[in-house]
Amino acid sequence: MKLNLKIKNLLPFIALIITPIQAQAKIHHCIINGISTYSDQPCEASDSPVGNPLKPHWYIDMPSQAVADAFSISMSDQGFMKVENESYITSFESNAEQIVTFAQVKFKSMPCTQSQRYNIRELLTLFGLNANRLSHIKGTANYANSFNDHDNKLKITFLCPYDGALYSASFSKRYYQKN
């Protein structure tokens, strides 16, 4: 009888110990048969890693083969890769060491004119970037907007190269400026 009382008295303490352990469960984002799901179990190898063409900056400094595998695409002999759907074209370029150094997204639904202004904040949000964390690079032309992303050490440029072209966003560490 006394033993049962002691266990009952310890239950709140046991719950306090177990609860934080359970709160640290790992959640996995998986794509299963083309459907995005979340699970407490790791994804099947065939479903991961998952490529996200609207987060091209995630792949800068990654090995080219890992990026090709993430998107289930092949890489050209020059280290160029392209992912395309009805809305956009995402391309990646790599250096001689087979590391991704440049990424670009062209929006098929946004043929541009150089005189038009675009909502850059919306586009940055689409890429998962916070405009408040970026510094605008002064002196860019009216048809281009460039930013330094100090968190990721990237230069981001939004560009309309000529009237009727596809509006694009590019990401690279090459011309990133610290100031």
C-alpha positions as CSV (number, residue, x, y, z in Angstrom):
1,M,0.0,0.0,0.0
2,K,2.7,2.4,0.9
3,L,4.5,1.5,-2.4
4,N,1.4,2.6,-4.4
5,L,1.3,5.9,-2.5
6,K,4.9,6.6,-3.4
7,I,4.4,5.9,-7.1
8,K,1.3,8.1,-7.2
9,N,3.4,10.9,-5.5
10,L,6.1,10.5,-8.1
11,L,3.9,10.6,-11.2
12,P,3.9,14.4,-11.5
13,F,7.7,14.3,-11.4
14,I,7.9,11.5,-13.9
15,A,5.7,13.5,-16.2
16,L,8.0,16.5,-15.9
17,I,10.9,14.4,-16.9
18,I,9.2,12.6,-19.8
19,T,7.5,15.7,-21.3
20,P,10.6,17.6,-22.4
21,I,12.0,14.4,-23.9
22,Q,8.9,14.1,-26.0
23,A,8.9,17.8,-26.9
24,Q,12.1,17.3,-28.8
25,A,10.7,14.9,-31.4
26,K,12.2,15.3,-34.8
27,I,9.7,16.1,-37.6
28,H,10.6,15.1,-41.2
29,H,9.2,16.8,-44.3
30,C,8.7,14.1,-46.9
31,I,7.3,14.0,-50.5
32,I,5.4,10.7,-50.9
33,N,3.9,10.1,-54.4
34,G,4.1,13.8,-55.1
35,I,2.3,14.7,-51.8
36,S,4.0,16.9,-49.2
37,T,3.7,15.3,-45.8
38,Y,5.2,15.6,-42.3
39,S,6.2,12.6,-40.2
40,D,8.0,11.6,-37.1
41,Q,9.7,8.9,-39.1
42,P,12.5,9.6,-41.6
43,C,11.6,9.7,-45.2
44,E,12.2,6.8,-47.5
45,A,15.5,7.2,-49.4
46,S,13.7,7.5,-52.7
47,D,11.8,10.5,-51.5
48,S,14.7,12.5,-50.1
49,P,16.4,14.9,-50.4
50,V,13.6,17.1,-51.8
51,G,14.6,19.9,-54.2
52,N,12.9,23.2,-53.9
53,P,13.2,25.3,-57.1
54,L,12.0,28.4,-55.3
55,K,14.8,28.3,-52.7
56,P,17.8,28.2,-55.1
57,H,20.0,30.0,-52.6
58,W,19.9,26.9,-50.4
59,Y,22.0,25.1,-53.0
60,I,24.8,27.6,-53.3
61,D,28.1,25.9,-52.2
62,M,26.6,22.4,-52.4
63,P,28.2,19.7,-54.6
64,S,26.6,19.7,-58.0
65,Q,25.7,16.0,-57.9
66,A,23.8,16.5,-54.7
67,V,21.7,19.2,-56.3
68,A,21.2,17.1,-59.4
69,D,20.0,14.2,-57.1
70,A,17.7,16.5,-55.2
71,F,15.9,17.5,-58.3
72,S,16.3,14.2,-60.2
73,I,17.9,15.9,-63.1
74,S,21.2,15.4,-65.0
75,M,24.1,17.9,-65.1
76,S,25.7,19.0,-68.4
77,D,29.5,18.5,-68.9
78,Q,29.8,22.2,-68.2
79,G,28.2,21.9,-64.8
80,F,24.8,23.4,-65.8
81,M,21.5,22.1,-64.5
82,K,17.9,23.2,-65.2
83,V,14.6,22.6,-63.5
84,E,11.5,23.8,-65.4
85,N,7.7,23.8,-64.9
86,E,4.8,25.8,-66.2
87,S,5.6,28.8,-63.9
88,Y,9.4,29.2,-63.8
89,I,12.8,27.9,-64.9
90,T,15.4,27.4,-62.2
91,S,19.0,27.0,-63.3
92,F,22.2,26.2,-61.4
93,E,25.8,26.6,-62.5
94,S,28.8,25.1,-60.9
95,N,32.6,25.7,-61.0
96,A,35.4,23.4,-62.0
97,E,35.3,21.8,-58.5
98,Q,31.6,20.8,-59.1
99,I,30.3,23.1,-56.5
100,V,27.1,25.2,-57.2
101,T,28.1,28.9,-57.4
102,F,25.2,30.5,-59.2
103,A,21.4,30.0,-59.3
104,Q,18.7,31.8,-61.3
105,V,14.9,31.7,-61.4
106,K,13.1,33.0,-64.5
107,F,9.4,33.6,-64.1
108,K,7.5,32.4,-67.1
109,S,4.4,34.3,-66.0
110,M,6.2,37.6,-65.8
111,P,7.4,38.9,-69.2
112,C,8.8,42.3,-68.2
113,T,9.3,45.8,-69.4
114,Q,12.3,47.8,-68.1
115,S,10.0,50.7,-67.1
116,Q,7.8,48.6,-64.9
117,R,8.3,48.5,-61.1
118,Y,8.0,45.2,-59.3
119,N,7.1,44.3,-55.7
120,I,10.5,43.1,-54.7
121,R,9.3,42.4,-51.1
122,E,6.7,39.9,-52.4
123,L,9.4,38.2,-54.5
124,L,11.8,38.0,-51.6
125,T,9.1,36.5,-49.5
126,L,8.4,33.9,-52.3
127,F,12.1,32.9,-51.9
128,G,11.8,32.7,-48.2
129,L,14.0,35.8,-47.6
130,N,13.3,38.7,-45.3
131,A,13.7,42.1,-47.0
132,N,14.5,43.7,-43.7
133,R,17.6,41.5,-43.4
134,L,19.0,42.6,-46.8
135,S,20.8,45.8,-47.8
136,H,19.9,47.4,-51.1
137,I,22.9,48.1,-53.4
138,K,22.8,51.7,-54.5
139,G,23.4,52.6,-58.1
140,T,21.7,49.7,-59.8
141,A,19.7,50.5,-63.0
142,N,16.0,51.1,-63.0
143,Y,15.5,47.7,-64.6
144,A,17.5,45.9,-61.9
145,N,17.5,45.7,-58.1
146,S,20.4,44.2,-56.3
147,F,20.7,43.3,-52.6
148,N,23.4,41.9,-50.3
149,D,22.1,39.1,-48.1
150,H,24.5,39.3,-45.1
151,D,23.0,36.2,-43.4
152,N,23.9,33.9,-46.4
153,K,26.7,36.1,-47.9
154,L,24.9,36.3,-51.2
155,K,24.3,39.0,-53.8
156,I,20.7,38.8,-55.1
157,T,19.7,40.5,-58.3
158,F,16.2,41.0,-59.7
159,L,16.5,41.8,-63.4
160,C,14.5,42.7,-66.5
161,P,17.2,42.4,-69.2
162,Y,15.1,43.8,-72.0
163,D,11.4,44.4,-72.8
164,G,9.6,41.1,-73.3
165,A,12.2,39.0,-71.5
166,L,11.4,36.9,-68.5
167,Y,11.8,38.6,-65.2
168,S,14.5,36.9,-63.2
169,A,16.2,36.6,-59.8
170,S,19.8,35.5,-59.5
171,F,21.8,34.4,-56.5
172,S,25.6,34.3,-56.2
173,K,28.4,34.7,-53.7
174,R,30.8,36.0,-56.3
175,Y,29.8,39.7,-56.1
176,Y,28.6,39.8,-52.5
177,Q,29.9,42.9,-50.7
178,K,30.2,42.9,-47.0
179,N,29.4,46.6,-46.4
